[in-house]
Amino acid sequence: MTVKELIQQTNWKVIAQGADETISSVYICDLLSWVMAHAQSGTAWVTVQAHLNVVAVAALSGCACVIIPENIAVSEDTLAAAREKGVTMIAAPCTSYGAALSLSKLGIGEVTR
């Protein structure tokens, strides 16, 4: 599934548009150093963190998109950095758990841990 297809099927809101990457896995974590060590290219990353460093970690890790749950506010500086680096950021109205359920129902990712 691509990021565009995810957005179409969930009606979640794109808050920063990047490339239409293929999503190959899901990772839910708020500890940036842990994400840097464990996320893979093509990951849909769900995190409540909404600051500039998230964009850097997503770009470095090759994340397909960053999903911010609970419609948490993201600063314009962070969104501008995401657009500049080509990182798609998505606002989801549900909790991180709700996002995980939605992604699982769409057949994205697998449970490996």
Short mmCIF file of the C-alpha atoms (twelve columns), coordinates in Angstrom:
data_MODEL
# 
_entry.id   MODEL 
# 
loop_
_atom_site.group_PDB 
_atom_site.id 
_atom_site.type_symbol 
_atom_site.label_atom_id 
_atom_site.label_alt_id 
_atom_site.label_comp_id 
_atom_site.label_asym_id 
_atom_site.label_seq_id 
_atom_site.Cartn_x 
_atom_site.Cartn_y 
_atom_site.Cartn_z 
_atom_site.pdbx_PDB_model_num 
ATOM 1   C CA . MET A 1   0.000  0.000  0.000  1 
ATOM 2   C CA . THR A 2   1.201  3.512  -0.723 1 
ATOM 3   C CA . VAL A 3   0.906  6.580  1.478  1 
ATOM 4   C CA . LYS A 4   -1.676 8.003  -0.929 1 
ATOM 5   C CA . GLU A 5   -3.787 4.844  -0.667 1 
ATOM 6   C CA . LEU A 6   -3.525 4.944  3.135  1 
ATOM 7   C CA . ILE A 7   -4.813 8.510  3.173  1 
ATOM 8   C CA . GLN A 8   -7.672 7.668  0.806  1 
ATOM 9   C CA . GLN A 9   -8.751 4.666  2.870  1 
ATOM 10  C CA . THR A 10  -8.517 6.305  6.303  1 
ATOM 11  C CA . ASN A 11  -9.464 9.916  5.485  1 
ATOM 12  C CA . TRP A 12  -6.656 11.022 7.776  1 
ATOM 13  C CA . LYS A 13  -5.366 14.516 7.035  1 
ATOM 14  C CA . VAL A 14  -2.086 15.209 5.244  1 
ATOM 15  C CA . ILE A 15  -0.389 18.067 7.093  1 
ATOM 16  C CA . ALA A 16  2.894  17.932 5.146  1 
ATOM 17  C CA . GLN A 17  3.099  16.362 1.699  1 
ATOM 18  C CA . GLY A 18  6.089  14.274 0.725  1 
ATOM 19  C CA . ALA A 19  6.572  11.541 -1.843 1 
ATOM 20  C CA . ASP A 20  4.010  8.783  -2.351 1 
ATOM 21  C CA . GLU A 21  6.134  6.042  -0.821 1 
ATOM 22  C CA . THR A 22  5.224  2.384  -0.484 1 
ATOM 23  C CA . ILE A 23  4.503  1.398  3.108  1 
ATOM 24  C CA . SER A 24  6.168  -1.875 4.031  1 
ATOM 25  C CA . SER A 25  5.912  -1.834 7.823  1 
ATOM 26  C CA . VAL A 26  4.528  0.016  10.820 1 
ATOM 27  C CA . TYR A 27  6.467  1.230  13.836 1 
ATOM 28  C CA . ILE A 28  4.931  2.822  16.910 1 
ATOM 29  C CA . CYS A 29  7.430  4.481  19.213 1 
ATOM 30  C CA . ASP A 30  8.080  7.859  20.802 1 
ATOM 31  C CA . LEU A 31  11.752 7.412  21.683 1 
ATOM 32  C CA . LEU A 32  13.651 8.921  18.753 1 
ATOM 33  C CA . SER A 33  16.916 7.062  19.293 1 
ATOM 34  C CA . TRP A 34  14.999 3.780  19.374 1 
ATOM 35  C CA . VAL A 35  13.259 4.612  16.105 1 
ATOM 36  C CA . MET A 36  16.597 5.487  14.499 1 
ATOM 37  C CA . ALA A 37  17.909 2.064  15.516 1 
ATOM 38  C CA . HIS A 38  14.847 -0.009 14.576 1 
ATOM 39  C CA . ALA A 39  12.665 1.654  11.938 1 
ATOM 40  C CA . GLN A 40  13.174 0.514  8.373  1 
ATOM 41  C CA . SER A 41  12.854 2.159  5.011  1 
ATOM 42  C CA . GLY A 42  9.164  2.238  4.083  1 
ATOM 43  C CA . THR A 43  7.922  2.388  7.660  1 
ATOM 44  C CA . ALA A 44  4.732  4.182  8.619  1 
ATOM 45  C CA . TRP A 45  5.862  5.660  11.933 1 
ATOM 46  C CA . VAL A 46  3.231  6.491  14.556 1 
ATOM 47  C CA . THR A 47  4.420  8.910  17.254 1 
ATOM 48  C CA . VAL A 48  3.047  11.580 19.562 1 
ATOM 49  C CA . GLN A 49  6.289  13.520 19.128 1 
ATOM 50  C CA . ALA A 50  5.647  16.527 16.903 1 
ATOM 51  C CA . HIS A 51  8.866  18.534 16.785 1 
ATOM 52  C CA . LEU A 52  11.685 19.145 14.316 1 
ATOM 53  C CA . ASN A 53  13.737 16.137 15.384 1 
ATOM 54  C CA . VAL A 54  10.945 13.810 14.233 1 
ATOM 55  C CA . VAL A 55  11.456 15.019 10.668 1 
ATOM 56  C CA . ALA A 56  15.198 14.386 10.880 1 
ATOM 57  C CA . VAL A 57  14.700 10.860 12.231 1 
ATOM 58  C CA . ALA A 58  12.020 10.066 9.627  1 
ATOM 59  C CA . ALA A 59  14.255 11.278 6.800  1 
ATOM 60  C CA . LEU A 60  17.312 9.456  8.152  1 
ATOM 61  C CA . SER A 61  15.364 6.211  8.626  1 
ATOM 62  C CA . GLY A 62  13.613 6.402  5.263  1 
ATOM 63  C CA . CYS A 63  10.136 6.360  6.786  1 
ATOM 64  C CA . ALA A 64  7.319  6.363  4.251  1 
ATOM 65  C CA . CYS A 65  5.304  8.689  6.488  1 
ATOM 66  C CA . VAL A 66  4.874  9.942  10.028 1 
ATOM 67  C CA . ILE A 67  1.436  9.581  11.599 1 
ATOM 68  C CA . ILE A 68  0.667  11.959 14.454 1 
ATOM 69  C CA . PRO A 69  -2.267 10.571 16.474 1 
ATOM 70  C CA . GLU A 70  -4.976 12.458 18.376 1 
ATOM 71  C CA . ASN A 71  -4.680 15.399 15.962 1 
ATOM 72  C CA . ILE A 72  -1.758 16.677 18.028 1 
ATOM 73  C CA . ALA A 73  -0.724 20.146 16.888 1 
ATOM 74  C CA . VAL A 74  2.449  20.294 14.819 1 
ATOM 75  C CA . SER A 75  4.332  23.578 14.520 1 
ATOM 76  C CA . GLU A 76  4.674  25.280 11.161 1 
ATOM 77  C CA . ASP A 77  8.472  25.053 11.518 1 
ATOM 78  C CA . THR A 78  8.213  21.267 11.764 1 
ATOM 79  C CA . LEU A 79  5.819  21.066 8.821  1 
ATOM 80  C CA . ALA A 80  8.090  23.288 6.715  1 
ATOM 81  C CA . ALA A 81  11.057 21.028 7.519  1 
ATOM 82  C CA . ALA A 82  8.992  17.964 6.586  1 
ATOM 83  C CA . ARG A 83  8.049  19.482 3.232  1 
ATOM 84  C CA . GLU A 84  11.674 20.466 2.599  1 
ATOM 85  C CA . LYS A 85  12.911 16.937 3.353  1 
ATOM 86  C CA . GLY A 86  10.034 15.231 1.514  1 
ATOM 87  C CA . VAL A 87  8.579  13.617 4.640  1 
ATOM 88  C CA . THR A 88  4.817  13.091 4.594  1 
ATOM 89  C CA . MET A 89  3.182  13.879 7.924  1 
ATOM 90  C CA . ILE A 90  -0.372 12.763 8.598  1 
ATOM 91  C CA . ALA A 91  -2.734 13.795 11.394 1 
ATOM 92  C CA . ALA A 92  -4.957 10.993 12.679 1 
ATOM 93  C CA . PRO A 93  -7.923 11.669 14.988 1 
ATOM 94  C CA . CYS A 94  -7.461 8.392  16.889 1 
ATOM 95  C CA . THR A 95  -4.977 7.256  19.523 1 
ATOM 96  C CA . SER A 96  -1.755 5.460  18.619 1 
ATOM 97  C CA . TYR A 97  -3.555 2.206  19.389 1 
ATOM 98  C CA . GLY A 98  -6.428 3.189  17.116 1 
ATOM 99  C CA . ALA A 99  -3.950 3.995  14.350 1 
ATOM 100 C CA . ALA A 100 -2.353 0.574  14.836 1 
ATOM 101 C CA . LEU A 101 -5.738 -1.110 14.545 1 
ATOM 102 C CA . SER A 102 -6.579 0.840  11.387 1 
ATOM 103 C CA . LEU A 103 -3.227 0.021  9.799  1 
ATOM 104 C CA . SER A 104 -3.592 -3.642 10.723 1 
ATOM 105 C CA . LYS A 105 -7.102 -3.812 9.238  1 
ATOM 106 C CA . LEU A 106 -5.646 -2.441 6.001  1 
ATOM 107 C CA . GLY A 107 -3.081 -5.245 6.003  1 
ATOM 108 C CA . ILE A 108 -0.105 -2.965 6.511  1 
ATOM 109 C CA . GLY A 109 2.847  -4.438 8.348  1 
ATOM 110 C CA . GLU A 110 3.086  -7.504 10.468 1 
ATOM 111 C CA . VAL A 111 3.663  -8.256 14.101 1 
ATOM 112 C CA . THR A 112 7.306  -9.215 14.522 1 
ATOM 113 C CA . ARG A 113 8.027  -8.374 18.160 1 
# 
